[in-house]
Amino acid sequence: MDGAVLGIDIGGTLIKWVRWSPVSGVLDRGERTTPRSGARAVVSAVAELIGEVPGEAAGVALPGHLSDDLRAVRLLPNLPGEWSGLRFADELESRTGACVRLVNDARAFALAELRLGAARQEDDVLFVTMGTGIGGALALNGRLLRAKGDRVGELGHMICRPGGALCGCGARGCLETVAGGSALVAHVRAGGGRAETPQDVVRAASGADGLERAVLEDAGRAIGLVLGNVVAYSSVSTVVIGGGVAPAFAFMKPAVEAELAARARLVGPVDLRLAHLGSGAGALGAALMAAPHVNRTDGDT
Ligand SMILES: [Zn+2]
């Protein structure tokens, strides 16, 4: 065995996995349908997967918040079932015997892009994931920031429109309510347009539709505002943008750049890049999180 580890990314519809080794890279990958009948069914499906795919350890990425000790689920709004308080890592370890680590899915995406993707030459990077909602992460000095509950980087809940639309988190005017995938669809519909998915919005905008373009431009202004704040705060000037709704960024980019240009005297030029690793980045980052020493810069080998 060459130190291969398993990375698993649990999404609302698919569980994606990758088997990765520090020596040989990606050895194998696959996906299966996420059970929709509750948390227990997902635990069983993931335990089964860990049992089937050989590896020394497993990293599991989840679309939500973890407990302070990173072993249990705190909040998982987009998956059906009773997740709050579930000792997911402990349960998987006792059922499989494997060493299991949990990670937030945006942070997993970021670690993969930092080590193997668009930011692999960089030390200081801000990451944005555009999906149904908006996630993020921050790397400083070559290391992805993680803290209690793995909550560092929640860009989607930075407020860009005070008093604006109510967010799923309970606050008003979060970035997610303007520029998240669900919000893009809702804003197009509110303007009289027809869209079922964020991809529909992007398709219509490609056809030079005024309403869809205006919605994406408005989202771009909001993203630029939040990015400008974070860049001013952190001095990080490389931004990697990924996620399933990232194709929408092409239509947002001029507005994002205009917002950033307005603050250029303080923040300087900002390098906006698209992610390289596609939809497998979350599983790959989860694998990296399970591999010993991958997120360290202290000279350990
Ligand atoms: Zn929010």
Residues whose N, C-alpha, C, O or C-beta is under 5 A from the ligand:
A	BS01	ZN	G156 H157 C167 G168 C169 A171 C174
